Amino acid sequence: VKQYPSTETQFMAFNPEVSLLQNKKMREVISKAINTDHLSSNKQLKGLFQDGVEFVNDTNQHTHSYNPTQATRLLEQLGYKKNDRGYFEKNGRDLSLKLALQTDEFPEWKTKAEIMQQDLKNVGIHLDINVLDAQTYYETLTIRKDYDLIFYRSYTNALMPYNFLNARFKQDGNKPGMFANDVQLTKMLNRFSTITNKDDQQRAFNHILHRIDQQYLEVPIAYPNEVFVTSPKIKQFEFSGQTDAPINYDKLKVSHHD
């Protein structure tokens, strides 16, 4: 069994078409209610990308902030009151959110969702977990959009994180992007594509990551490693660094003994 660092991040995203979640304060509440230390056993979760990804470093992503006391205070500022069942409510309705995920490709997501469900319950938010088959999950994500929160992953060959942000966080004309409806972020992403100088690109990307962080546009749930299991016939194996084409055939050596 061989393990290598990867460029993939798994994270929880918000549906930007849900009016409740268009309020930055509500996204902050949900984010601060979740203890990401309980979601990852091997790595401290910070932002949307792992450190090995291009333009990402220790200083341009802040460590995830877990602060249930502040989350509760913000809910009170938003006009919610706790009822005798321990949930926050407004206009007679409990604060309840739907989380979509699939376990066909990501079996560990269900456990993460249950940890999150308990964290949110602790601050008075009800979380409904919808475990979907892979096909329904992708339809829910792209067509139905009947979710509040969803688990998703960055592209595994995200050595150019701009491509991923462009595809998933940038607005589509006047319409929201898949995971964000942020005019400022869209302008930043559009501007980034025009920059050719490496130092200027780095500065621009620092601002992009700061914006994602400041607006509470996601919560990281895992920085998975790449894991490979090879048979005794393989004498030498090396990961290429790209999940989509993982085998470095130049370095692969096969044992010829039975």
VENNOR-V106598 format. One record per pair of residues at least 4 apart in sequence whose ideal C-beta (glycine too) atoms are under 8 Angstrom apart, sorted by sequence separation. I is the first residue (numbers start at 1). GAP is how many residues later the second one is. D is the distance in whole Angstrom. If there is no record, write none. Layout:
i->I gap->GAP d->D
i->I gap->GAP d->D
This chain:
i->14 gap->4 d->7
i->18 gap->4 d->7
i->23 gap->4 d->7
i->24 gap->4 d->6
i->25 gap->4 d->7
i->26 gap->4 d->7
i->27 gap->4 d->6
i->28 gap->4 d->6
i->29 gap->4 d->6
i->30 gap->4 d->7
i->35 gap->4 d->8
i->36 gap->4 d->7
i->40 gap->4 d->7
i->49 gap->4 d->4
i->52 gap->4 d->8
i->56 gap->4 d->7
i->57 gap->4 d->8
i->67 gap->4 d->6
i->68 gap->4 d->6
i->69 gap->4 d->7
i->70 gap->4 d->6
i->71 gap->4 d->7
i->72 gap->4 d->7
i->73 gap->4 d->7
i->74 gap->4 d->6
i->76 gap->4 d->6
i->82 gap->4 d->7
i->83 gap->4 d->6
i->89 gap->4 d->6
i->102 gap->4 d->6
i->103 gap->4 d->5
i->108 gap->4 d->6
i->109 gap->4 d->6
i->110 gap->4 d->7
i->111 gap->4 d->7
i->112 gap->4 d->6
i->113 gap->4 d->6
i->114 gap->4 d->7
i->115 gap->4 d->7
i->116 gap->4 d->6
i->117 gap->4 d->6
i->118 gap->4 d->6
i->119 gap->4 d->7
i->121 gap->4 d->7
i->132 gap->4 d->4
i->133 gap->4 d->7
i->134 gap->4 d->7
i->135 gap->4 d->6
i->136 gap->4 d->6
i->137 gap->4 d->6
i->138 gap->4 d->6
i->139 gap->4 d->5
i->140 gap->4 d->5
i->141 gap->4 d->8
i->154 gap->4 d->5
i->160 gap->4 d->8
i->161 gap->4 d->6
i->162 gap->4 d->6
i->163 gap->4 d->6
i->164 gap->4 d->6
i->165 gap->4 d->5
i->166 gap->4 d->5
i->171 gap->4 d->7
i->172 gap->4 d->7
i->176 gap->4 d->7
i->177 gap->4 d->7
i->182 gap->4 d->6
i->183 gap->4 d->6
i->184 gap->4 d->6
i->185 gap->4 d->6
i->186 gap->4 d->6
i->187 gap->4 d->6
i->188 gap->4 d->6
i->189 gap->4 d->7
i->190 gap->4 d->8
i->191 gap->4 d->7
i->196 gap->4 d->8
i->197 gap->4 d->7
i->198 gap->4 d->7
i->199 gap->4 d->7
i->200 gap->4 d->6
i->201 gap->4 d->6
i->202 gap->4 d->7
i->203 gap->4 d->7
i->204 gap->4 d->7
i->205 gap->4 d->6
i->206 gap->4 d->6
i->207 gap->4 d->6
i->208 gap->4 d->7
i->209 gap->4 d->6
i->210 gap->4 d->6
i->211 gap->4 d->6
i->230 gap->4 d->4
i->242 gap->4 d->7
i->248 gap->4 d->7
i->16 gap->5 d->7
i->21 gap->5 d->6
i->34 gap->5 d->8
i->40 gap->5 d->5
i->51 gap->5 d->6
i->55 gap->5 d->8
i->56 gap->5 d->6
i->75 gap->5 d->4
i->76 gap->5 d->8
i->82 gap->5 d->7
i->83 gap->5 d->8
i->89 gap->5 d->5
i->90 gap->5 d->7
i->101 gap->5 d->7
i->120 gap->5 d->4
i->121 gap->5 d->7
i->132 gap->5 d->4
i->139 gap->5 d->6
i->140 gap->5 d->7
i->158 gap->5 d->7
i->165 gap->5 d->7
i->171 gap->5 d->6
i->172 gap->5 d->6
i->176 gap->5 d->4
i->177 gap->5 d->8
i->180 gap->5 d->6
i->195 gap->5 d->5
i->196 gap->5 d->8
i->212 gap->5 d->5
i->240 gap->5 d->6
i->247 gap->5 d->6
i->15 gap->6 d->6
i->16 gap->6 d->7
i->20 gap->6 d->6
i->21 gap->6 d->6
i->39 gap->6 d->7
i->50 gap->6 d->7
i->51 gap->6 d->7
i->82 gap->6 d->6
i->83 gap->6 d->5
i->88 gap->6 d->7
i->89 gap->6 d->6
i->103 gap->6 d->6
i->120 gap->6 d->7
i->121 gap->6 d->7
i->140 gap->6 d->6
i->141 gap->6 d->8
i->158 gap->6 d->5
i->171 gap->6 d->5
i->195 gap->6 d->5
i->212 gap->6 d->7
i->240 gap->6 d->6
i->14 gap->7 d->5
i->37 gap->7 d->7
i->49 gap->7 d->4
i->51 gap->7 d->7
i->81 gap->7 d->7
i->82 gap->7 d->8
i->87 gap->7 d->5
i->88 gap->7 d->5
i->102 gap->7 d->7
i->103 gap->7 d->5
i->120 gap->7 d->5
i->140 gap->7 d->6
i->154 gap->7 d->7
i->170 gap->7 d->5
i->230 gap->7 d->5
i->239 gap->7 d->6
i->240 gap->7 d->6
i->37 gap->8 d->8
i->80 gap->8 d->4
i->81 gap->8 d->6
i->87 gap->8 d->6
i->101 gap->8 d->4
i->132 gap->8 d->6
i->155 gap->8 d->7
i->169 gap->8 d->5
i->239 gap->8 d->8
i->240 gap->8 d->4
i->36 gap->9 d->4
i->47 gap->9 d->8
i->80 gap->9 d->7
i->81 gap->9 d->7
i->85 gap->9 d->8
i->87 gap->9 d->8
i->101 gap->9 d->7
i->141 gap->9 d->6
i->155 gap->9 d->5
i->168 gap->9 d->6
i->169 gap->9 d->7
i->171 gap->9 d->8
i->177 gap->9 d->7
i->192 gap->9 d->7
i->195 gap->9 d->6
i->228 gap->9 d->7
i->239 gap->9 d->7
i->80 gap->10 d->5
i->117 gap->10 d->4
i->130 gap->10 d->8
i->140 gap->10 d->8
i->154 gap->10 d->5
i->168 gap->10 d->5
i->169 gap->10 d->5
i->170 gap->10 d->8
i->171 gap->10 d->6
i->237 gap->10 d->8
i->238 gap->10 d->4
i->79 gap->11 d->6
i->83 gap->11 d->7
i->116 gap->11 d->6
i->141 gap->11 d->7
i->167 gap->11 d->8
i->168 gap->11 d->5
i->169 gap->11 d->4
i->171 gap->11 d->7
i->228 gap->11 d->7
i->49 gap->12 d->7
i->78 gap->12 d->8
i->101 gap->12 d->6
i->117 gap->12 d->6
i->171 gap->12 d->7
i->192 gap->12 d->5
i->14 gap->13 d->6
i->48 gap->13 d->7
i->75 gap->13 d->5
i->169 gap->13 d->8
i->191 gap->13 d->7
i->192 gap->13 d->7
i->226 gap->13 d->6
i->238 gap->13 d->4
i->47 gap->14 d->3
i->99 gap->14 d->6
i->113 gap->14 d->8
i->237 gap->14 d->8
i->238 gap->14 d->7
i->46 gap->15 d->5
i->47 gap->15 d->7
i->80 gap->15 d->6
i->114 gap->15 d->7
i->170 gap->15 d->7
i->171 gap->15 d->4
i->236 gap->15 d->6
i->237 gap->15 d->6
i->14 gap->16 d->8
i->46 gap->16 d->7
i->113 gap->16 d->5
i->152 gap->16 d->8
i->169 gap->16 d->6
i->170 gap->16 d->5
i->188 gap->16 d->7
i->192 gap->16 d->7
i->236 gap->16 d->7
i->46 gap->17 d->5
i->47 gap->17 d->8
i->99 gap->17 d->7
i->130 gap->17 d->7
i->226 gap->17 d->6
i->236 gap->17 d->4
i->46 gap->18 d->6
i->99 gap->18 d->8
i->113 gap->18 d->8
i->228 gap->18 d->7
i->234 gap->18 d->7
i->235 gap->18 d->4
i->44 gap->19 d->7
i->45 gap->19 d->5
i->110 gap->19 d->7
i->170 gap->19 d->5
i->188 gap->19 d->6
i->189 gap->19 d->7
i->234 gap->19 d->7
i->235 gap->19 d->6
i->75 gap->20 d->7
i->169 gap->20 d->7
i->170 gap->20 d->8
i->188 gap->20 d->5
i->226 gap->20 d->7
i->234 gap->20 d->6
i->235 gap->20 d->4
i->110 gap->21 d->6
i->233 gap->21 d->6
i->234 gap->21 d->7
i->12 gap->22 d->8
i->127 gap->22 d->8
i->233 gap->22 d->5
i->97 gap->23 d->8
i->166 gap->23 d->6
i->185 gap->23 d->7
i->188 gap->23 d->6
i->232 gap->23 d->7
i->165 gap->24 d->6
i->185 gap->26 d->5
i->152 gap->27 d->7
i->162 gap->27 d->7
i->166 gap->27 d->8
i->184 gap->27 d->6
i->185 gap->27 d->7
i->36 gap->28 d->5
i->97 gap->28 d->7
i->99 gap->28 d->6
i->101 gap->28 d->7
i->103 gap->28 d->6
i->37 gap->29 d->7
i->95 gap->29 d->7
i->96 gap->29 d->7
i->97 gap->29 d->7
i->99 gap->29 d->7
i->101 gap->29 d->7
i->102 gap->29 d->7
i->104 gap->29 d->6
i->105 gap->29 d->6
i->182 gap->29 d->7
i->34 gap->30 d->8
i->36 gap->30 d->7
i->95 gap->30 d->5
i->96 gap->30 d->4
i->97 gap->30 d->6
i->98 gap->30 d->5
i->99 gap->30 d->5
i->100 gap->30 d->5
i->101 gap->30 d->6
i->102 gap->30 d->5
i->104 gap->30 d->4
i->162 gap->30 d->6
i->185 gap->30 d->7
i->35 gap->31 d->5
i->95 gap->31 d->7
i->96 gap->31 d->8
i->97 gap->31 d->7
i->99 gap->31 d->7
i->101 gap->31 d->7
i->102 gap->31 d->7
i->162 gap->31 d->7
i->34 gap->32 d->7
i->94 gap->32 d->5
i->96 gap->32 d->6
i->98 gap->32 d->6
i->100 gap->32 d->6
i->102 gap->32 d->5
i->185 gap->32 d->8
i->31 gap->33 d->7
i->32 gap->33 d->6
i->104 gap->33 d->8
i->182 gap->33 d->6
i->31 gap->34 d->7
i->32 gap->34 d->6
i->102 gap->34 d->8
i->32 gap->35 d->4
i->33 gap->35 d->6
i->86 gap->35 d->8
i->88 gap->35 d->8
i->102 gap->35 d->4
i->180 gap->35 d->8
i->182 gap->35 d->7
i->32 gap->36 d->7
i->88 gap->36 d->4
i->101 gap->36 d->7
i->142 gap->36 d->8
i->11 gap->37 d->6
i->87 gap->37 d->5
i->88 gap->37 d->7
i->100 gap->37 d->6
i->141 gap->37 d->7
i->180 gap->37 d->5
i->32 gap->38 d->5
i->33 gap->38 d->4
i->86 gap->38 d->6
i->87 gap->38 d->7
i->113 gap->38 d->7
i->179 gap->38 d->7
i->9 gap->39 d->6
i->32 gap->39 d->4
i->87 gap->39 d->6
i->112 gap->39 d->7
i->179 gap->39 d->7
i->9 gap->40 d->6
i->100 gap->40 d->5
i->9 gap->41 d->6
i->30 gap->41 d->8
i->100 gap->41 d->7
i->7 gap->42 d->8
i->8 gap->42 d->8
i->29 gap->42 d->5
i->32 gap->42 d->8
i->82 gap->42 d->5
i->109 gap->42 d->5
i->7 gap->43 d->6
i->28 gap->43 d->8
i->162 gap->43 d->7
i->165 gap->43 d->7
i->169 gap->43 d->7
i->6 gap->44 d->7
i->80 gap->44 d->8
i->161 gap->44 d->8
i->5 gap->45 d->7
i->7 gap->45 d->6
i->29 gap->45 d->5
i->106 gap->45 d->7
i->6 gap->46 d->8
i->7 gap->46 d->5
i->28 gap->46 d->6
i->29 gap->46 d->6
i->5 gap->47 d->6
i->100 gap->47 d->4
i->106 gap->47 d->8
i->75 gap->48 d->7
i->98 gap->48 d->7
i->99 gap->48 d->7
i->169 gap->48 d->7
i->25 gap->49 d->6
i->29 gap->49 d->8
i->75 gap->49 d->7
i->98 gap->49 d->5
i->99 gap->49 d->7
i->100 gap->49 d->7
i->101 gap->49 d->7
i->102 gap->49 d->8
i->98 gap->50 d->5
i->99 gap->50 d->4
i->100 gap->50 d->5
i->101 gap->50 d->4
i->68 gap->51 d->8
i->72 gap->51 d->5
i->97 gap->51 d->4
i->98 gap->51 d->7
i->99 gap->51 d->7
i->100 gap->51 d->7
i->25 gap->52 d->7
i->26 gap->52 d->7
i->71 gap->52 d->5
i->72 gap->52 d->7
i->97 gap->52 d->6
i->99 gap->52 d->7
i->25 gap->53 d->6
i->68 gap->54 d->6
i->23 gap->55 d->7
i->68 gap->55 d->5
i->30 gap->67 d->7
i->151 gap->70 d->6
i->39 gap->73 d->5
i->39 gap->76 d->6
i->38 gap->77 d->5
i->39 gap->77 d->7
i->35 gap->80 d->8
i->38 gap->81 d->8
i->34 gap->82 d->6
i->159 gap->82 d->8
i->35 gap->84 d->6
i->34 gap->85 d->5
i->157 gap->85 d->5
i->33 gap->86 d->6
i->34 gap->86 d->7
i->156 gap->86 d->8
i->157 gap->86 d->6
i->12 gap->87 d->8
i->33 gap->87 d->5
i->156 gap->87 d->3
i->157 gap->87 d->5
i->156 gap->88 d->6
i->33 gap->89 d->7
i->30 gap->90 d->7
i->33 gap->90 d->4
i->33 gap->92 d->7
i->29 gap->94 d->8
i->30 gap->95 d->7
i->10 gap->96 d->7
i->29 gap->96 d->8
i->10 gap->99 d->8
i->12 gap->104 d->7
i->49 gap->105 d->7
i->53 gap->105 d->6
i->54 gap->105 d->5
i->56 gap->105 d->7
i->116 gap->105 d->8
i->48 gap->106 d->7
i->53 gap->106 d->7
i->54 gap->106 d->6
i->55 gap->106 d->6
i->54 gap->107 d->6
i->55 gap->107 d->8
i->53 gap->108 d->5
i->49 gap->109 d->7
i->112 gap->109 d->5
i->112 gap->110 d->7
i->49 gap->112 d->5
i->109 gap->112 d->8
i->48 gap->113 d->8
i->108 gap->114 d->8
i->30 gap->119 d->7
i->21 gap->127 d->6
i->17 gap->128 d->6
i->20 gap->128 d->7
i->15 gap->130 d->6
i->18 gap->130 d->5
i->15 gap->132 d->6
i->15 gap->133 d->6
i->14 gap->134 d->7
i->15 gap->134 d->7
i->14 gap->135 d->6
i->15 gap->135 d->7
i->13 gap->136 d->7
i->12 gap->137 d->6
i->13 gap->137 d->5
i->12 gap->138 d->7
i->13 gap->138 d->8
i->12 gap->139 d->6
i->13 gap->139 d->5
i->11 gap->140 d->7
i->12 gap->140 d->8
i->10 gap->141 d->7
i->11 gap->141 d->6
i->10 gap->142 d->7
i->11 gap->142 d->7
i->10 gap->143 d->5
i->11 gap->143 d->7
i->9 gap->144 d->7
i->10 gap->144 d->8
i->8 gap->145 d->6
i->9 gap->145 d->5
i->60 gap->145 d->7
i->8 gap->146 d->6
i->55 gap->146 d->7
i->60 gap->146 d->4
i->7 gap->147 d->7
i->8 gap->147 d->8
i->55 gap->147 d->6
i->59 gap->147 d->8
i->8 gap->148 d->5
i->61 gap->148 d->6
i->7 gap->149 d->6
i->9 gap->149 d->8
i->56 gap->149 d->8
i->60 gap->149 d->5
i->6 gap->150 d->6
i->7 gap->150 d->7
i->8 gap->150 d->7
i->55 gap->150 d->4
i->60 gap->150 d->7
i->7 gap->151 d->5
i->55 gap->151 d->8
i->62 gap->151 d->6
i->7 gap->152 d->6
i->61 gap->152 d->7
i->56 gap->153 d->7
i->13 gap->155 d->8
i->64 gap->155 d->7
i->64 gap->156 d->6
i->17 gap->159 d->6
i->22 gap->159 d->7
i->16 gap->160 d->4
i->49 gap->160 d->8
i->16 gap->161 d->7
i->48 gap->161 d->7
i->16 gap->162 d->8
i->47 gap->162 d->6
i->16 gap->163 d->7
i->16 gap->164 d->6
i->17 gap->164 d->8
i->48 gap->164 d->6
i->13 gap->165 d->8
i->14 gap->165 d->7
i->16 gap->165 d->4
i->47 gap->165 d->7
i->13 gap->166 d->4
i->14 gap->166 d->8
i->47 gap->166 d->6
i->48 gap->169 d->8
i->48 gap->170 d->5
i->47 gap->171 d->8
i->48 gap->172 d->7
i->47 gap->173 d->6
i->50 gap->173 d->5
i->46 gap->174 d->7
i->45 gap->175 d->4
i->45 gap->176 d->7
i->45 gap->177 d->7
i->45 gap->178 d->6
i->43 gap->180 d->5
i->40 gap->181 d->8
i->39 gap->182 d->5
i->40 gap->182 d->6
i->36 gap->183 d->7
i->39 gap->183 d->7
i->40 gap->183 d->7
i->42 gap->183 d->8
i->36 gap->184 d->6
i->31 gap->185 d->5
i->34 gap->185 d->6
i->36 gap->185 d->7
i->30 gap->186 d->8
i->27 gap->188 d->7
i->28 gap->188 d->5
i->31 gap->188 d->5
i->27 gap->189 d->4
i->30 gap->189 d->7
i->27 gap->190 d->7
i->24 gap->191 d->6
i->24 gap->192 d->6
i->14 gap->203 d->7
i->13 gap->204 d->8
i->14 gap->204 d->7
i->13 gap->205 d->5
i->12 gap->206 d->7
i->11 gap->207 d->5
i->12 gap->207 d->4
i->11 gap->208 d->6
i->12 gap->208 d->8
i->11 gap->209 d->5
i->12 gap->209 d->6
i->10 gap->210 d->7
i->11 gap->210 d->6
i->9 gap->211 d->6
i->10 gap->211 d->5
i->10 gap->212 d->4
i->9 gap->213 d->7
i->10 gap->213 d->8
i->9 gap->214 d->6
i->10 gap->214 d->7
i->8 gap->215 d->8
i->8 gap->216 d->6
i->6 gap->217 d->8
i->6 gap->218 d->6
i->6 gap->219 d->6
i->5 gap->220 d->6
i->6 gap->220 d->4
i->4 gap->221 d->6
i->5 gap->221 d->7
i->3 gap->222 d->5
i->4 gap->222 d->5
i->3 gap->223 d->7
i->3 gap->224 d->5
i->4 gap->224 d->8
i->2 gap->225 d->7
i->3 gap->225 d->8
i->1 gap->226 d->7
i->2 gap->226 d->5
i->1 gap->227 d->7
i->2 gap->227 d->8
i->1 gap->228 d->5
i->2 gap->228 d->7
i->2 gap->235 d->6
i->4 gap->235 d->4
i->8 gap->235 d->7
i->7 gap->236 d->8
i->2 gap->237 d->7
i->4 gap->237 d->8
i->6 gap->237 d->7
